[in-house]
């Protein structure tokens, strides 16, 4: 389900390769950021909460090893290197720079997907399906699409549940109305963006209570799930 999406950054200057990887990852439920050069990749890595990075070794501006070293200076996000090089020394250099795995072009998208899943399991970044907040006041079972408030089951519409789960699994991160629409309703949605406000209002009425707030409005920016 899309609400369980992990955020993956794909960095490669070959658009055709990026589009194939993106299609496979999105089909498997991941949310994909794209960068065609190293500087853009570093900007995204700094500003977004990423769960995985697919990084090409040969980029037009910054070498993949240098990008990997920079990211490793502040983050443990799993990184898989892609390269057309087959020299053993290049592979060793990539791994020494902090990469978790190394895949040589041309490669099977299915193998790439399998390696990503394996690394996420190994690093403990696999999806968490059960969330609990405020000492159990609010419980979210993502797999079963169930919500409990205290000892009561709460009925949310499918859209309300997806919005709440997306915010809760990314607590503290601000989502604009447009991003919530894209992530929950899809890029083809043609309705009014203020419909998100109505969904948020309904969610608040169902899961919040006096003194216990979960969703904050960030004026001019969007909504976020409170970290407390």
N, C-alpha and C positions, 0 to 999 in steps of 0.2 A: 504494500500500500504506500502511496506517496507520502503519507504523514510520517513514515519511518525513514524518509530519505536521509542518506548520508551525503555530505557535500564533497564532491571530488573535483579537483582542478586538473585539467588536461592542458599540457603545455607542449606545443609542437608547431613548427612553421609551415607544415604541409597541411593545407586545409582539407584535402581529401581524407587524410588519415584521421584528423580531428573529428570530422563528421561521422566517420565509421565508428570510432570509439564512443563518441557522444551518443549515437543511436543505440548502441549495445548497452551502455551504462544506464541511459534513461529507461530503456525497456525493462531493465532489472530493478528499477526503482530509485536510482541515484539522481541527485541534482548535480548538474555539471556546470562548472565555470570553465571558460576557455581563455587561453592566452596564446598568442602567436609569436611572442618574443619574451625574452627574459625579464625585461623591466616591468612589463605588464604582469608577468607571473609573480614577481616579488611584491608588487602593489597589492594584488589579490591575496597573496599569502599573508600579508601584514594586516589587511582590513577585514578578511572574512574568516569565519570559523570553519576550517577545513578538516575533513576526516581522512583524506587521502590525496596524494598528488601523483599523477602520471607525467613524467618529465623527460622530454627529449634531450639527448646529450648535445646535439649539434644545433645551436640556435644562431640567428643572425647577429645578435648583439652581445649576449652573455653566455658563456659556456655552461652547460648543464651542471658540471661539477661545482662551479662557483655558486650557482643558484642554490644547489643542494647544501653547500657549506654555509651559505648565508642563512638559509631557513633553519638549519640545524643549530645555529647559534642561539635561537630563541624558541624552537619548537621541536617536538618529537613526532610530529605528524608523519605517518608512513609515506615513503617515497619509492616509486618504482621507476627505474630509468629505462628509456627506450633509445636504441641506437642502431645504426646501420653497420657500425664497426663490429668486427668479430675478433679483434686482437685481444688476447687474454689480459694484456696490460691495461687496456682501456676499461675492461670489466672490473679489474681490481681497483683502478683509480676511482671508478664510479661508486663502488661499494665502500672504499676508504673515505670518500667524501661524505658518507652518511646515508646512502641509498639502502633500502631494505631488500631490494631485488633488482634484477636486470633482465631485460627481454630484448632480443635481437630482431631487427626488421629484416625481411617481412615476418609478421607474426599472425597467429590466429586470434581474432577478437575474443573467441571463446576461451582461449588459453589465458589471455590478459584478464578477462573477467574472473576466471578461476583463481588466478594468482592474487588478484585484489581481495577476493573473499577470504582466501587462506591467510593473507597478511593481516587483514582486519581481525580475524579470529585469533591469530597468534599474538597480536599486539593488544588484545583486549578492547578493540574499538568496534566490536560487532554491535548490532542493534540491541538496545535495551527496550524490552516490550512492556515492562511494568514500572510505572512512575508513581511516586507517593510524595505528597507535599503537606507541610504544616502538621507533622506528627500524625499523618494518616487522614487528616480532614478531607483531603481530595486525593483520590486514587484513580489512575488511568491505566487500563489494560488495553494496549494498542492492538494486540493480536485479536482480541475478542470484541474490540470497539465498545468497551464497557466503562462507565464512569460511576464512581461511588462518592457521595458527599456524606461524610460521617458514616452512618449505617444504612443509608438509603441509596438505591440505584437511581441515577439521574438519566433521563431520556433526552438525548441530543439528536438533532437531525444529522445526517451523514456529513453535510457541509460544516455544521457547527463542530462536530467531533474532529474533523480534519484540521480545522483552524486551531482549535484548542490544543490538539496533540502536536501540531507543528510548532506553536508558540512554546509549549511546555518542554518539548525536546530540545529547544534552542533558547532556554531561559536567559533573559538578559539581553538578547539580541533584538534589535528593532526591525520590524517588517513593515514596509510601506503597504498601502492598500493595493497598489499594483502588483507587488511581489506576492502578497497573499492570494490575490486572484490568480496569478500565473501558477503558483505552487498548488493551490487547492482546486480551482475551477478550470484551469487549463488556459493555454495561450489563445485558444480559439474563442474564449468567452467574450461576448460582445455587449454584455449588460453594463449597467451604471456602476462605477467603482464604489459609490457610497453604499452599495448593498452590503459591503463588508462591515460598515458601521452597524447596520441592523443585526447582522450575525453576531458581532461582538456584544451588542446590547443584550441579545437573547442568552448568550453564553454566560455573561455576568449575572443575569437574573437567576440562572440555574445553579451556578457553582460557587458564587460568592455570598457572603453573609456579613452581618454587621461586624466590623473590625477585622474581617478577613477578605483581603483583596488579592486577586491573582493576575489580572490583566491591567496594565497601565497604558494610558494614552500619552504618546509623546507628540506634543502638538507640532504640526508642520512636518512630522516624520512618519508616524504610523503607530504601531502597537508593539508592546513587548510583554513577556511573562515575567513577573517580578521574581527576583532571585531569592528572596527571603523564604 
